[in-house]
Structure formats: C-alpha cells, structure tokens
Amino acid sequence: MTESVEVSAKSVDEAIDIALQELGLKRSQVSIEVLTGGKAGLFGLGGEQARVRVTALEEGTARPMAHDDDEGGELPAELRVSERENIDLKDIDSEEVQVAADYLRELLRLVDIDTDVDVREPETAADGLGRASAVLDIEGEDLGLLIGRRGATLSAIQYLVNLAVTHKTDSRVLVTVDVEHYHRRREETLRNLAARMADRVRRSRRPMTLEPMPANERRIIHLALADDSAVVTGSVGQGDERKIVIRPRGGGGQGGGRGRDRYDR
C-alpha cells in the first residue's frame, strides 16, 4: 500500500514538514493535498490549524525515520535550513521586507499602539539567522502586551506579518518580529536551560524531555548543544506538543518519549 499521512499544524508548511519527517521523504517524492488551509486568529485567538495529506509517489519509498545518532548527532548549518525549506533570503531593503515593515506599522496603528519599527539584519539564531531576511524591532514603552505569555502574542503578530508578505509578494521570504529584544533575552534563557539539562543528562546517563516549544526555540536548544560530545538532541511529538529530548550520545537509559527522536530540520 502506498504510504500516506495526515498532519495538522499551525501552518500548511509546518504540517508538510512534519509529514515529510514522518515519511522520511523529500517534497519531490510526494504528492501534497491541503485538506484545510488553516486560519490565523487575531493575536493568536480564534484561529484553526492547517491539515494536509502527504502521500509517497511510489509504493515502498517511505523509510523509517532514523535515530539522531544515525546522522552523527549534528544539526545542519543555519544557512542550510533556508535551502531545505526553499525560503528566499533577501536584503533588508528588498520589496518583501518593505512590505513586511509597512504591514506591521499599519497593524500597530490599527490597535492604537504608539511605536516605532526599526529594520535590521539578523545576527543570531534568535533573530532567525539563515532563515529570516530581516528583523523588525518594535520600539516604544510598556510593550509587554505585544509579547504575551511566553511570547505567544509576538508569535501571532509575526505569523500575520509573514502571511501578509506571502500574500502580497507571492514569495517565501520570512521576517522576524521582535519587541524590546525579547528574542535575545529568550535565547539566553534557553541556552542556559540547555546547559543545565545537558549537565543532568551527562551525570545521570538518562534522557530528559523538555516542555513543548515552538520550532524557533527548539532550534536554539539544538544549536546550543550541537557540539556537545556527551549528549545528542532530538524532538518528539507533533505541532504544539513537539518537544526536545536530550539524551546521552550513543544511547543510555530509555527513550524520552513515544516514537523515535527527530531533528527540527
């Protein structure tokens, strides 16, 4: 029987990416049917997930997903992430980045928030280096409302901005939206968390599973531990429940969750 999976996620692209990992195939090896395009709610409220059906083009071509150790326990370079996902990287003065900045300014004006938007180049993983064409920094006073609990509102705003860019320019350019350097502060927190958890795994020789995180935060954990000779990172779960597993390199202990661990590629 021809292999096929159905996956739900926040966006069509994320759902496709998860399905490809489940099948162990590339986009050129599958047919993709969008069952539900999904809908973004305002600031994360009232939305619905996208759902896709991905089917292998030839029977028997799907393969079991490899353990992290099969790939040497290493993450691809950040620049290769955009190549894998067919994301276009543009200069900060490109039309796409200008569209993103204009849309964000108009969105903030409509909700009557007095802010400035500064456009700059990505510099770190938290900025989306290798994936994002620009960072749109929102500057002003008392902007905690735009961040939300654990960055949920900020993520929703960023999603809306990138959705607008795709719709208006028909391109796969991504931008990162930041408020008061929230992403940089969060990156430092995640790197410290990664170091503490990796130390526990080294001492106990047992895997540890972190709480669910969005894809951009999981990448920071992966990168923080990519050169650690004692541990290897992977991910389990789907959609909003996807979480990092840190385990001893070469095995040790029982698995950190159901199913095999997978990188967030």
C-alpha positions in Angstrom: 0.0 0.0 0.0 1.2 3.5 -0.8 2.3 5.3 2.3 0.3 8.4 3.3 0.0 10.5 6.5 -2.3 13.3 7.5 -0.9 16.0 9.8 -2.3 19.2 11.4 -0.1 22.2 12.4 -0.2 25.9 12.7 0.5 26.4 9.0 0.5 24.4 5.8 4.3 24.5 5.6 4.8 23.2 9.1 2.3 20.4 8.6 4.0 19.4 5.3 7.4 19.5 7.1 6.2 17.2 9.9 4.6 14.8 7.3 7.9 14.6 5.3 9.7 13.7 8.5 7.2 11.0 9.3 7.6 9.5 5.8 11.3 10.2 5.6 10.9 11.7 2.1 11.6 14.9 0.2 9.0 17.2 -1.4 9.9 15.9 -4.8 9.0 12.3 -3.7 5.4 13.0 -2.5 2.1 14.4 -3.5 0.6 17.0 -1.2 -3.1 17.6 -0.6 -4.1 20.6 1.5 -7.2 19.5 3.4 -7.6 22.7 5.4 -5.6 25.8 4.8 -5.9 27.0 8.4 -6.8 30.4 9.7 -4.9 32.8 11.8 -6.7 34.4 14.7 -6.1 37.9 15.8 -3.1 37.8 18.2 -3.5 34.0 18.4 -7.2 33.9 19.2 -9.9 32.2 17.1 -7.6 30.5 14.6 -7.7 27.0 13.3 -4.9 24.6 12.3 -4.0 23.7 8.8 -4.2 20.0 7.8 -2.5 18.2 4.9 -2.4 14.7 3.4 1.1 13.7 2.1 1.4 10.6 0.0 4.6 8.9 -1.3 4.6 8.9 -5.1 5.9 5.4 -5.3 4.9 2.5 -3.1 7.6 1.4 -0.6 9.6 4.7 -1.0 8.9 5.9 2.6 11.5 4.8 5.1 11.5 4.7 8.9 12.9 7.9 10.5 16.5 7.5 11.6 17.7 7.9 15.1 19.7 11.1 15.7 22.9 9.0 16.2 22.5 7.8 12.6 23.2 11.4 11.5 26.2 11.9 13.8 24.1 13.9 16.3 24.8 17.1 14.3 22.5 19.9 13.1 22.8 21.3 9.7 24.3 24.8 9.4 21.7 27.5 9.9 22.1 28.7 6.3 21.2 25.2 5.1 17.8 25.4 6.8 16.6 28.0 4.3 17.8 25.9 1.4 15.9 22.8 2.7 12.7 24.8 3.2 13.1 26.8 0.0 13.0 30.0 1.9 14.1 33.1 0.0 16.7 35.3 1.7 16.6 39.0 0.6 18.4 42.2 1.5 16.8 44.4 4.2 16.0 47.0 1.5 14.1 44.5 -0.6 10.4 44.9 -1.6 9.4 42.0 0.5 11.0 43.4 3.7 9.4 46.8 3.0 6.0 45.2 2.6 6.5 43.4 6.0 7.6 46.6 7.8 4.7 48.6 6.3 2.1 45.9 7.2 3.5 45.8 10.8 3.3 49.6 11.2 -0.3 49.6 9.9 -1.2 46.7 12.2 0.2 48.6 15.2 -1.6 51.8 14.2 -4.9 50.0 13.9 -4.6 48.7 17.5 -3.6 52.3 18.6 -0.2 51.5 19.9 2.4 54.2 19.7 5.6 52.5 18.5 8.5 52.7 16.0 9.6 49.8 13.8 13.3 49.5 13.1 14.5 47.2 10.4 17.9 45.4 10.8 19.7 42.3 9.7 19.5 39.1 11.7 22.6 38.4 13.8 21.8 35.3 15.9 19.7 32.2 15.9 17.1 34.1 17.9 16.9 36.6 15.1 16.3 33.8 12.6 19.8 34.0 11.1 19.9 31.9 7.9 16.1 31.9 7.6 14.8 35.4 8.1 15.7 38.2 5.7 15.3 40.9 8.4 14.3 41.6 11.9 11.6 44.1 12.6 12.2 45.6 16.0 9.2 47.2 17.7 10.4 50.0 19.9 8.3 52.0 22.5 7.2 52.0 26.1 5.2 49.4 28.0 5.1 46.9 25.1 4.7 43.8 27.3 1.2 43.4 25.8 2.7 42.7 22.4 4.8 39.9 23.8 2.1 38.0 25.7 2.6 34.9 27.8 5.8 33.2 26.8 5.8 35.2 23.6 2.5 33.9 22.3 1.2 37.2 21.1 4.5 38.1 19.5 4.5 34.8 17.6 0.9 35.6 16.4 2.0 39.0 15.2 5.0 37.6 13.4 2.8 34.9 11.7 0.4 37.6 10.5 3.2 39.7 9.1 4.8 36.8 7.2 1.3 35.7 5.9 0.8 39.2 4.5 4.2 39.1 2.8 3.5 35.8 1.2 0.1 37.0 0.0 1.3 40.4 -1.3 4.5 39.3 -2.9 4.0 35.6 -3.7 7.4 34.8 -2.2 8.7 32.7 0.6 10.5 35.5 2.4 10.4 35.4 6.2 11.0 38.2 8.7 11.4 38.0 12.5 9.3 40.4 14.6 10.8 41.4 18.0 9.8 43.6 20.9 12.3 45.2 23.2 14.9 42.5 22.3 12.6 39.7 23.7 14.1 37.1 21.4 17.6 37.8 22.5 16.6 37.5 26.2 14.7 34.3 25.5 17.7 32.9 23.6 20.0 33.5 26.6 17.4 31.8 28.8 17.2 28.8 26.5 20.9 28.4 26.2 21.2 28.4 30.0 18.4 25.8 30.2 20.2 23.6 27.6 23.4 23.7 29.5 21.7 22.8 32.8 19.7 19.9 31.3 22.7 18.6 29.4 24.7 18.5 32.6 22.0 16.5 34.3 21.9 14.0 31.4 25.7 13.6 31.5 25.6 12.9 35.2 22.5 10.6 35.2 23.1 8.9 31.8 19.4 9.1 31.3 17.4 11.1 28.7 15.5 14.2 29.7 12.4 15.7 27.9 11.8 19.4 27.9 8.4 21.1 27.8 6.9 21.8 24.4 8.4 24.7 22.5 7.9 26.4 19.1 10.2 25.4 16.3 12.4 28.5 16.6 13.1 27.9 20.2 13.8 24.2 19.6 16.4 25.2 17.1 18.2 27.3 19.7 18.4 24.3 22.0 19.7 22.1 19.2 22.4 24.7 18.2 23.4 25.2 21.8 24.2 21.5 22.2 25.3 20.7 18.7 29.0 20.5 19.6 28.5 18.7 23.0 30.4 15.5 22.9 28.4 13.8 25.6 24.8 14.4 24.6 22.6 14.5 21.5 19.3 16.3 20.9 16.2 15.2 19.1 12.4 16.0 19.1 9.3 14.1 19.6 5.6 14.9 19.2 3.7 17.0 16.7 2.5 20.5 16.3 2.2 22.5 19.6 3.2 19.4 21.6 6.6 18.9 19.9 9.4 18.9 22.5 13.1 18.5 22.8 14.7 15.3 24.1 18.3 15.4 25.4 19.9 12.0 25.8 23.4 10.6 26.2 25.3 10.3 23.0 25.4 6.7 21.9 22.4 5.7 23.9 21.8 5.2 27.6 18.5 5.0 29.5 15.1 4.6 28.0 13.6 6.8 25.3 12.4 10.3 26.3 9.0 9.8 24.6 7.0 7.7 22.2 8.4 7.2 18.8 11.9 7.9 17.6 13.6 11.2 18.1 13.9 13.6 15.2 15.8 16.8 14.5 13.9 20.0 13.8 15.4 20.5 10.4 
